[in-house]
Amino acid sequence: MKLEYTTLDVFTQEKLCGNQLAIVRVPAALRDQLSEEQKQKIATEFNFPEIVFLHEATADDEVVDYDIFTVKARIAFAGHPTIGAAVYVMKHARASFPSLKSIRTLAGVVPIAFDASTSIASVSVPHNIHIHATRLPHPIPSPNGPATVPLVSIVKGNDVHLRPSHFSGSPWERFHRPPSHPRRLRHGERKLWLCCYLSLLEDKEKGAGPFEFHLVQGVEVGRRCDIFVSVTRKEDGQSIRMFS
């Protein structure tokens, strides 16, 4: 079995920056032959944060399936492989996906858009944002800092707690999934939690927004990522209508 693949640097317009991603093309004739075990072995061999298995589409398909794997497991959703898949399809493989409007993973159907003039892709993410009443002990408490941190879910079962930063001008530095959860979060996905949470903290009088964020990360390891998030609340300002 031979599969074509492409490697991308996501969240950047510079080579050798951003977040690495491999996209493996899966022809329709091989879809049933390529097992989950084989996909996992391929993902482990790449040793990237995630890789995507992108399934072949017909000329009339408006939705195409993509499978996301880490070196440990298949996952329902992650930000940078979704953005990377959108850029790859819309910029580099449009002839193979002429009617495509959305991509589909375990989390659901993700509408995609692409600005050819800037080579920037945007996606509308499946979500059910919830800020839990329960707060968690601060993982790294300080004498002058809060004793607890908020617990936020983007969908049921995907929970993170947000830690205030003591080291920079940003109000929040990192997010952590509770240790009981088996999957480590990745770059793009965890930024969505933070932006949604911060949008819900804005005054209700600001209504729907939108609230725009530009987040930078990875500079300390030489792989700067620039992530842009737009969050729109419902008119009452108490919940999230959409974000991209």
C-alpha positions as a LaTeX table, in Angstrom:
\begin{tabular}{lrrr}
\hline
Residue & $x$ (\AA) & $y$ (\AA) & $z$ (\AA) \\
\hline
Met1 & 0.00 & 0.00 & 0.00 \\
Lys2 & 1.34 & 3.43 & $-1.00$ \\
Leu3 & $-0.11$ & 6.68 & 0.32 \\
Glu4 & 0.84 & 10.19 & $-0.73$ \\
Tyr5 & 1.47 & 12.72 & 2.02 \\
Thr6 & 2.31 & 16.39 & 2.45 \\
Thr7 & 3.86 & 18.14 & 5.44 \\
Leu8 & 2.74 & 21.62 & 6.45 \\
Asp9 & 3.68 & 24.30 & 8.96 \\
Val10 & 0.39 & 25.60 & 10.40 \\
Phe11 & $-0.31$ & 28.98 & 12.08 \\
Thr12 & 2.51 & 30.69 & 10.19 \\
Gln13 & 3.49 & 32.07 & 6.80 \\
Glu14 & 7.18 & 31.34 & 7.34 \\
Lys15 & 8.95 & 28.08 & 6.59 \\
Leu16 & 10.15 & 26.04 & 9.57 \\
Cys17 & 7.90 & 27.94 & 11.97 \\
Gly18 & 4.41 & 27.23 & 13.25 \\
Asn19 & 3.09 & 23.82 & 14.17 \\
Gln20 & 4.01 & 20.76 & 12.11 \\
Leu21 & 1.34 & 18.67 & 10.42 \\
Ala22 & 1.34 & 15.74 & 8.02 \\
Ile23 & $-1.63$ & 15.18 & 5.70 \\
Val24 & $-1.92$ & 11.66 & 4.30 \\
Arg25 & $-4.18$ & 11.23 & 1.26 \\
Val26 & $-6.42$ & 8.15 & 1.37 \\
Pro27 & $-7.81$ & 7.07 & $-2.04$ \\
Ala28 & $-11.37$ & 5.72 & $-2.00$ \\
Ala29 & $-10.12$ & 2.30 & $-3.15$ \\
Leu30 & $-7.93$ & 2.01 & $-0.03$ \\
Arg31 & $-10.30$ & 3.43 & 2.56 \\
Asp32 & $-11.58$ & 0.05 & 3.74 \\
Gln33 & $-8.12$ & $-1.51$ & 3.56 \\
Leu34 & $-6.41$ & 1.05 & 5.78 \\
Ser35 & $-7.06$ & $-0.05$ & 9.36 \\
Glu36 & $-7.10$ & 2.07 & 12.51 \\
Glu37 & $-4.04$ & 0.14 & 13.69 \\
Gln38 & $-2.15$ & 1.03 & 10.51 \\
Lys39 & $-3.14$ & 4.69 & 10.82 \\
Gln40 & $-1.84$ & 4.72 & 14.37 \\
Lys41 & 1.48 & 3.21 & 13.34 \\
Ile42 & 1.86 & 5.82 & 10.60 \\
Ala43 & 1.07 & 8.61 & 13.05 \\
Thr44 & 3.60 & 7.27 & 15.52 \\
Glu45 & 6.23 & 7.05 & 12.78 \\
Phe46 & 5.74 & 10.72 & 11.84 \\
Asn47 & 6.02 & 11.73 & 15.52 \\
Phe48 & 4.26 & 15.04 & 14.84 \\
Pro49 & 1.79 & 16.55 & 17.33 \\
Glu50 & $-0.98$ & 15.33 & 15.01 \\
Ile51 & $-1.40$ & 13.98 & 11.50 \\
Val52 & $-4.50$ & 13.93 & 9.28 \\
Phe53 & $-5.78$ & 11.16 & 7.04 \\
Leu54 & $-7.74$ & 12.98 & 4.34 \\
His55 & $-10.20$ & 10.82 & 2.42 \\
Glu56 & $-10.73$ & 11.16 & $-1.30$ \\
Ala57 & $-13.81$ & 13.02 & $-2.53$ \\
Thr58 & $-15.85$ & 12.88 & $-5.71$ \\
Ala59 & $-16.37$ & 15.97 & $-7.83$ \\
Asp60 & $-19.80$ & 16.56 & $-6.28$ \\
Asp61 & $-18.88$ & 16.02 & $-2.61$ \\
Glu62 & $-19.36$ & 19.13 & $-0.48$ \\
Val63 & $-18.15$ & 17.35 & 2.68 \\
Val64 & $-15.05$ & 15.17 & 3.04 \\
Asp65 & $-13.92$ & 13.05 & 5.99 \\
Tyr66 & $-10.62$ & 13.57 & 7.78 \\
Asp67 & $-9.23$ & 11.52 & 10.66 \\
Ile68 & $-6.94$ & 13.09 & 13.26 \\
Phe69 & $-4.30$ & 11.02 & 15.03 \\
Thr70 & $-1.66$ & 11.83 & 17.61 \\
Val71 & 1.26 & 9.51 & 18.32 \\
Lys72 & $-0.95$ & 7.83 & 20.93 \\
Ala73 & $-4.55$ & 7.77 & 19.68 \\
Arg74 & $-7.21$ & 8.96 & 17.28 \\
Ile75 & $-8.91$ & 12.13 & 18.53 \\
Ala76 & $-12.24$ & 13.80 & 17.85 \\
Phe77 & $-10.99$ & 17.32 & 17.13 \\
Ala78 & $-7.95$ & 19.55 & 17.30 \\
Gly79 & $-7.35$ & 23.05 & 16.01 \\
His80 & $-4.15$ & 22.96 & 14.02 \\
Pro81 & $-4.87$ & 19.81 & 11.97 \\
Thr82 & $-8.29$ & 21.22 & 11.11 \\
Ile83 & $-6.85$ & 24.55 & 9.94 \\
Gly84 & $-4.04$ & 22.71 & 8.15 \\
Ala85 & $-6.47$ & 20.41 & 6.35 \\
Ala86 & $-8.55$ & 23.42 & 5.29 \\
Val87 & $-5.52$ & 25.25 & 3.87 \\
Tyr88 & $-4.27$ & 22.14 & 2.10 \\
Val89 & $-7.61$ & 21.37 & 0.46 \\
Met90 & $-8.46$ & 24.94 & $-0.54$ \\
Lys91 & $-5.01$ & 26.08 & $-1.67$ \\
His92 & $-3.01$ & 23.05 & $-2.73$ \\
Ala93 & $-5.56$ & 20.37 & $-3.71$ \\
Arg94 & $-8.62$ & 22.32 & $-4.83$ \\
Ala95 & $-8.75$ & 20.45 & $-8.16$ \\
Ser96 & $-9.31$ & 17.21 & $-6.24$ \\
Phe97 & $-12.03$ & 18.76 & $-4.06$ \\
Pro98 & $-13.84$ & 21.19 & $-6.42$ \\
Ser99 & $-17.17$ & 21.33 & $-4.55$ \\
Leu100 & $-15.87$ & 21.10 & $-0.99$ \\
Lys101 & $-17.44$ & 23.39 & 1.63 \\
Ser102 & $-16.90$ & 21.43 & 4.88 \\
Ile103 & $-14.68$ & 18.78 & 6.40 \\
Arg104 & $-15.91$ & 16.13 & 8.83 \\
Thr105 & $-14.22$ & 14.51 & 11.80 \\
Leu106 & $-15.51$ & 12.64 & 14.85 \\
Ala107 & $-16.59$ & 15.92 & 16.48 \\
Gly108 & $-18.87$ & 16.79 & 13.56 \\
Val109 & $-18.98$ & 18.77 & 10.34 \\
Val110 & $-16.67$ & 21.81 & 10.20 \\
Pro111 & $-17.48$ & 24.52 & 7.60 \\
Ile112 & $-14.33$ & 26.02 & 6.11 \\
Ala113 & $-13.47$ & 29.25 & 4.29 \\
Phe114 & $-10.31$ & 30.39 & 2.55 \\
Asp115 & $-9.05$ & 33.83 & 1.56 \\
Ala116 & $-6.87$ & 33.30 & $-1.50$ \\
Ser117 & $-5.39$ & 36.80 & $-1.27$ \\
Thr118 & $-3.90$ & 36.14 & 2.18 \\
Ser119 & $-3.74$ & 32.30 & 2.15 \\
Ile120 & $-5.59$ & 32.35 & 5.48 \\
Ala121 & $-8.17$ & 29.68 & 6.28 \\
Ser122 & $-10.93$ & 29.91 & 8.85 \\
Val123 & $-13.18$ & 27.22 & 10.28 \\
Ser124 & $-16.43$ & 27.23 & 12.26 \\
Val125 & $-15.89$ & 24.87 & 15.18 \\
Pro126 & $-18.49$ & 22.48 & 16.68 \\
His127 & $-18.97$ & 23.51 & 20.29 \\
Asn128 & $-21.07$ & 23.54 & 23.43 \\
Ile129 & $-19.23$ & 26.00 & 25.68 \\
His130 & $-19.85$ & 25.60 & 29.40 \\
Ile131 & $-18.15$ & 27.23 & 32.38 \\
His132 & $-18.53$ & 24.84 & 35.32 \\
Ala133 & $-19.66$ & 25.98 & 38.74 \\
Thr134 & $-16.91$ & 23.85 & 40.23 \\
Arg135 & $-13.44$ & 25.40 & 40.25 \\
Leu136 & $-10.17$ & 23.51 & 40.64 \\
Pro137 & $-7.21$ & 24.16 & 42.94 \\
His138 & $-4.59$ & 26.31 & 41.29 \\
Pro139 & $-1.84$ & 23.97 & 39.95 \\
Ile140 & 0.91 & 26.48 & 40.80 \\
Pro141 & $-0.43$ & 28.70 & 43.59 \\
Ser142 & 1.25 & 31.94 & 44.60 \\
Pro143 & 0.81 & 34.09 & 47.75 \\
Asn144 & $-0.90$ & 36.91 & 45.84 \\
Gly145 & $-2.75$ & 34.84 & 43.25 \\
Pro146 & $-6.13$ & 33.10 & 43.26 \\
Ala147 & $-6.43$ & 29.77 & 45.05 \\
Thr148 & $-8.62$ & 28.22 & 42.33 \\
Val149 & $-8.95$ & 28.30 & 38.54 \\
Pro150 & $-12.02$ & 28.03 & 36.26 \\
Leu151 & $-13.00$ & 24.77 & 34.58 \\
Val152 & $-14.27$ & 25.19 & 31.01 \\
Ser153 & $-15.66$ & 22.70 & 28.46 \\
Ile154 & $-15.80$ & 23.33 & 24.73 \\
Val155 & $-17.86$ & 20.15 & 24.26 \\
Lys156 & $-19.11$ & 17.65 & 26.80 \\
Gly157 & $-16.18$ & 15.67 & 28.20 \\
Asn158 & $-13.46$ & 18.00 & 26.89 \\
Asp159 & $-12.53$ & 20.03 & 29.96 \\
Val160 & $-9.60$ & 22.31 & 30.72 \\
His161 & $-8.70$ & 24.54 & 33.59 \\
Leu162 & $-7.24$ & 27.96 & 32.90 \\
Arg163 & $-4.27$ & 29.23 & 34.87 \\
Pro164 & $-3.61$ & 32.95 & 35.38 \\
Ser165 & $-0.14$ & 33.99 & 34.29 \\
His166 & 2.44 & 35.24 & 36.79 \\
Phe167 & 5.16 & 35.66 & 34.17 \\
Ser168 & 3.90 & 37.92 & 31.38 \\
Gly169 & 1.52 & 40.72 & 30.53 \\
Ser170 & $-1.10$ & 38.24 & 29.35 \\
Pro171 & $-3.87$ & 37.57 & 31.90 \\
Trp172 & $-3.80$ & 33.83 & 31.21 \\
Glu173 & $-0.74$ & 31.80 & 30.34 \\
Arg174 & $-1.64$ & 28.15 & 29.92 \\
Phe175 & $-4.43$ & 25.67 & 29.98 \\
His176 & $-4.31$ & 22.15 & 31.38 \\
Arg177 & $-6.61$ & 19.20 & 30.99 \\
Pro178 & $-7.34$ & 17.47 & 34.31 \\
Pro179 & $-4.85$ & 14.60 & 34.79 \\
Ser180 & $-7.60$ & 11.98 & 34.64 \\
His181 & $-8.23$ & 12.71 & 30.96 \\
Pro182 & $-6.13$ & 10.53 & 28.62 \\
Arg183 & $-5.57$ & 13.05 & 25.82 \\
Arg184 & $-3.19$ & 15.94 & 25.89 \\
Leu185 & $-4.51$ & 19.11 & 24.28 \\
Arg186 & $-2.78$ & 20.70 & 21.33 \\
His187 & $-2.08$ & 24.26 & 20.26 \\
Gly188 & $-5.08$ & 25.50 & 18.33 \\
Glu189 & $-7.71$ & 23.71 & 20.31 \\
Arg190 & $-6.73$ & 25.09 & 23.70 \\
Lys191 & $-6.69$ & 28.66 & 22.41 \\
Leu192 & $-10.39$ & 28.32 & 21.57 \\
Trp193 & $-11.24$ & 27.59 & 25.20 \\
Leu194 & $-9.40$ & 30.65 & 26.39 \\
Cys195 & $-10.91$ & 33.02 & 23.83 \\
Cys196 & $-14.43$ & 31.80 & 24.54 \\
Tyr197 & $-13.88$ & 32.15 & 28.28 \\
Leu198 & $-12.47$ & 35.67 & 27.97 \\
Ser199 & $-15.35$ & 36.67 & 25.67 \\
Leu200 & $-17.87$ & 35.54 & 28.26 \\
Leu201 & $-16.10$ & 37.70 & 30.88 \\
Glu202 & $-16.74$ & 40.83 & 28.81 \\
Asp203 & $-19.57$ & 43.12 & 29.94 \\
Lys204 & $-22.99$ & 41.87 & 28.91 \\
Glu205 & $-23.69$ & 45.37 & 27.50 \\
Lys206 & $-21.24$ & 44.60 & 24.67 \\
Gly207 & $-23.79$ & 42.15 & 23.32 \\
Ala208 & $-22.80$ & 39.69 & 20.64 \\
Gly209 & $-19.42$ & 41.19 & 19.81 \\
Pro210 & $-17.57$ & 39.85 & 17.90 \\
Phe211 & $-14.48$ & 39.64 & 20.11 \\
Glu212 & $-11.21$ & 39.35 & 18.22 \\
Phe213 & $-8.02$ & 37.72 & 19.53 \\
His214 & $-4.48$ & 37.35 & 18.19 \\
Leu215 & $-2.49$ & 34.80 & 20.17 \\
Val216 & 1.22 & 34.08 & 19.77 \\
Gln217 & 2.96 & 30.98 & 21.07 \\
Gly218 & 5.94 & 28.72 & 20.43 \\
Val219 & 8.46 & 31.57 & 20.27 \\
Glu220 & 10.57 & 30.07 & 23.03 \\
Val221 & 11.10 & 26.86 & 21.02 \\
Gly222 & 11.71 & 28.62 & 17.69 \\
Arg223 & 8.35 & 27.74 & 16.12 \\
Arg224 & 6.23 & 30.88 & 16.42 \\
Cys225 & 2.51 & 30.31 & 15.86 \\
Asp226 & 0.09 & 33.17 & 15.12 \\
Ile227 & $-3.49$ & 32.20 & 15.89 \\
Phe228 & $-6.47$ & 34.46 & 15.17 \\
Val229 & $-9.81$ & 33.75 & 16.84 \\
Ser230 & $-13.13$ & 35.55 & 16.43 \\
Val231 & $-15.85$ & 34.82 & 18.99 \\
Thr232 & $-19.50$ & 35.84 & 18.66 \\
Arg233 & $-21.78$ & 35.61 & 21.67 \\
Lys234 & $-25.54$ & 35.30 & 21.70 \\
Glu235 & $-27.33$ & 38.62 & 22.09 \\
Asp236 & $-27.75$ & 38.22 & 25.86 \\
Gly237 & $-23.97$ & 37.94 & 26.22 \\
Gln238 & $-24.24$ & 34.83 & 28.39 \\
Ser239 & $-23.32$ & 32.10 & 25.91 \\
Ile240 & $-21.35$ & 31.57 & 22.69 \\
Arg241 & $-23.10$ & 31.52 & 19.32 \\
Met242 & $-20.08$ & 30.77 & 17.16 \\
Phe243 & $-16.33$ & 31.16 & 16.86 \\
Ser244 & $-13.83$ & 30.78 & 14.07 \\
\hline
\end{tabular}
